[in-house]
Amino acid sequence: MFAYMEGKCVAQKTDSLTVAVGGIGFEIFVPRMFGRKGEDLRVYTYLYVRENEISLYGFESEADRNLFLELQNVTGVGPKLSLSILGTLTTEQFAAAIIAADYDTLTSVKGLGKKGASRLVVELRDKLAARQGIAAGSTELPPAVDVDGKRAEVLDALRVLGFTEREAGARLQASYDSELSLEENVRAALRKSD
């Protein structure tokens, strides 16, 4: 409904700005602070309306707002987690982490665990890669790994043994068998060649 607002920043809290526009002060929730009190700002906005909540979310750039909107389409991701992601990682860092299936970076976001990170990679990877000119299935893309409890343990073991996220993911994808134990899956992954 509101693409952006221009006005004077009249107050700042830890998670929001109040921007005066035409004599009305709008409280806008933001992922990270920008601007200074008393400064004129342009804030790219998204109006979130649900049965029991109406909130206005704001972003310093259109790219941040667009990523926020993209995150709203991922199952299990709401505005609070989206703000946490954008407050922890820049848009570029997030895209790189998704494309590289970098679970360590993704799980550094407060409120985002391995399952959530895996869901983000599965749902956003091809879209974000396409925006950067990388074709789906390209050799530039490391394989996405659907991380559940047992797979995550094998992946962690391979990383401890010195494999990069990409190498570990490729070996795991090529060798994983849900019938095998952790140790047997690690051995099978170690026998796989690049």
C-alpha positions as CSV (number, residue, x, y, z in Angstrom):
1,M,0.0,0.0,0.0
2,F,2.8,2.4,0.9
3,A,5.9,2.0,-1.4
4,Y,8.0,4.5,0.7
5,M,7.6,7.4,3.1
6,E,9.7,10.6,3.2
7,G,9.7,12.5,6.4
8,K,11.7,13.6,9.4
9,C,13.0,11.0,11.9
10,V,11.6,12.2,15.2
11,A,12.5,9.2,17.4
12,Q,14.5,6.0,17.4
13,K,14.1,2.9,19.5
14,T,16.1,-0.3,19.4
15,D,13.9,-1.9,16.7
16,S,11.9,1.0,15.2
17,L,11.9,4.6,13.9
18,T,9.2,7.2,14.2
19,V,9.0,9.2,11.0
20,A,6.8,12.3,10.9
21,V,5.0,12.6,7.5
22,G,2.4,15.4,7.1
23,G,1.9,15.9,10.8
24,I,1.5,12.2,11.5
25,G,4.2,10.1,13.3
26,F,4.5,6.6,11.9
27,E,6.2,4.0,14.0
28,I,8.2,1.8,11.5
29,F,9.9,-1.4,12.5
30,V,13.3,-1.7,11.0
31,P,16.0,-4.5,10.9
32,R,18.8,-2.1,11.7
33,M,19.0,1.6,12.4
34,F,19.7,4.1,9.7
35,G,19.5,7.9,9.6
36,R,19.6,10.2,12.6
37,K,17.1,11.8,14.8
38,G,16.0,15.1,13.1
39,E,17.2,14.0,9.7
40,D,15.0,13.7,6.6
41,L,14.7,10.1,5.5
42,R,13.2,8.0,2.7
43,V,12.0,4.7,4.2
44,Y,10.9,1.9,1.8
45,T,7.9,0.3,3.6
46,Y,5.7,-2.7,3.8
47,L,2.3,-2.7,5.5
48,Y,1.7,-6.0,7.3
49,V,-2.0,-6.6,8.0
50,R,-3.3,-9.6,9.9
51,E,-6.5,-10.3,11.9
52,N,-4.9,-9.1,15.2
53,E,-2.0,-7.0,14.0
54,I,-1.2,-4.1,11.7
55,S,2.5,-3.2,11.5
56,L,4.6,-1.0,9.3
57,Y,8.0,-2.4,8.4
58,G,10.7,-0.1,6.9
59,F,13.9,-0.5,5.0
60,E,16.8,1.6,3.9
61,S,16.8,0.3,0.4
62,E,14.4,-1.3,-2.1
63,A,16.7,-4.3,-2.2
64,D,16.2,-4.9,1.5
65,R,12.4,-4.5,1.1
66,N,12.3,-6.9,-1.8
67,L,14.2,-9.5,0.1
68,F,11.8,-9.1,3.1
69,L,8.9,-9.6,0.7
70,E,10.6,-12.7,-0.8
71,L,11.1,-14.1,2.7
72,Q,7.4,-13.7,3.5
73,N,6.7,-16.3,0.8
74,V,8.8,-19.0,2.5
75,T,6.9,-21.4,4.7
76,G,7.4,-20.7,8.4
77,V,9.1,-17.3,7.9
78,G,7.2,-14.3,9.3
79,P,8.1,-10.6,9.6
80,K,10.0,-11.0,12.9
81,L,12.4,-13.7,11.5
82,S,12.7,-11.7,8.3
83,L,13.8,-8.6,10.3
84,S,16.2,-10.8,12.2
85,I,17.8,-12.0,9.0
86,L,18.1,-8.5,7.5
87,G,19.4,-7.2,10.8
88,T,22.2,-9.8,10.9
89,L,23.2,-10.1,7.2
90,T,23.2,-7.7,4.4
91,T,21.2,-8.5,1.3
92,E,24.4,-9.6,-0.5
93,Q,25.6,-11.7,2.4
94,F,22.3,-13.5,2.7
95,A,22.1,-14.2,-1.1
96,A,25.7,-15.5,-1.0
97,A,24.9,-17.7,2.0
98,I,21.8,-19.1,0.3
99,I,23.5,-19.8,-3.0
100,A,26.5,-21.4,-1.3
101,A,24.2,-23.4,1.1
102,D,26.3,-21.9,3.9
103,Y,24.4,-23.2,6.9
104,D,26.9,-21.8,9.4
105,T,26.3,-18.2,8.2
106,L,22.5,-18.7,8.0
107,T,22.2,-20.3,11.5
108,S,24.1,-17.3,13.0
109,V,20.8,-15.4,12.6
110,K,18.9,-15.4,15.9
111,G,15.8,-17.6,15.6
112,L,17.0,-19.5,12.5
113,G,18.0,-23.1,13.0
114,K,19.2,-25.8,10.7
115,K,15.8,-26.9,9.5
116,G,14.8,-23.3,8.8
117,A,18.0,-22.6,7.0
118,S,17.6,-25.7,4.9
119,R,14.1,-24.6,4.0
120,L,15.4,-21.2,3.0
121,V,18.1,-22.7,0.8
122,V,15.6,-25.1,-0.9
123,E,13.0,-22.4,-1.5
124,L,15.2,-19.4,-2.4
125,R,18.4,-20.8,-3.9
126,D,17.4,-21.0,-7.6
127,K,15.6,-17.6,-7.5
128,L,18.6,-15.8,-6.0
129,A,21.1,-17.6,-8.2
130,A,19.1,-16.7,-11.3
131,R,19.2,-13.0,-10.2
132,Q,23.0,-13.3,-10.1
133,G,23.1,-14.9,-13.5
134,I,23.8,-18.4,-12.3
135,A,21.7,-21.1,-14.0
136,A,19.9,-23.7,-11.8
137,G,21.9,-26.9,-11.7
138,S,25.0,-25.1,-12.7
139,T,28.4,-26.4,-11.5
140,E,28.8,-23.0,-9.8
141,L,26.1,-24.0,-7.4
142,P,27.1,-26.3,-4.6
143,P,24.4,-29.0,-4.1
144,A,21.6,-28.1,-1.7
145,V,21.4,-30.5,1.2
146,D,18.1,-31.2,2.8
147,V,19.3,-31.1,6.4
148,D,17.5,-33.3,8.8
149,G,18.9,-34.6,12.1
150,K,20.9,-37.5,10.8
151,R,22.1,-35.8,7.7
152,A,23.2,-32.8,9.7
153,E,25.4,-35.0,11.9
154,V,27.1,-36.5,8.9
155,L,27.5,-33.1,7.4
156,D,29.0,-31.8,10.6
157,A,31.4,-34.8,10.8
158,L,32.6,-34.1,7.3
159,R,33.2,-30.5,8.1
160,V,35.2,-31.4,11.2
161,L,37.3,-33.7,9.0
162,G,38.3,-30.6,6.9
163,F,35.8,-30.6,4.0
164,T,34.3,-27.3,2.9
165,E,30.5,-26.9,3.1
166,R,30.3,-27.5,-0.7
167,E,32.5,-30.6,-0.6
168,A,30.7,-32.1,2.4
169,G,27.3,-31.4,0.8
170,A,28.3,-33.0,-2.5
171,R,29.7,-36.1,-0.8
172,L,26.7,-36.4,1.5
173,Q,24.2,-36.0,-1.4
174,A,26.1,-38.7,-3.4
175,S,26.4,-41.3,-0.6
176,Y,23.7,-40.8,2.1
177,D,21.6,-43.8,3.0
178,S,19.0,-43.4,5.7
179,E,19.4,-47.1,6.6
180,L,23.1,-46.7,7.6
181,S,24.4,-45.5,10.9
182,L,26.2,-42.2,11.4
183,E,29.6,-43.8,11.2
184,E,28.7,-45.9,8.1
185,N,27.4,-42.8,6.3
186,V,30.6,-40.9,7.1
187,R,32.7,-43.8,5.8
188,A,30.6,-43.9,2.6
189,A,31.0,-40.2,2.1
190,L,34.7,-40.4,2.6
191,R,34.9,-43.1,-0.1
192,K,33.2,-40.9,-2.6
193,S,35.4,-38.9,-4.9
194,D,34.7,-35.3,-6.2
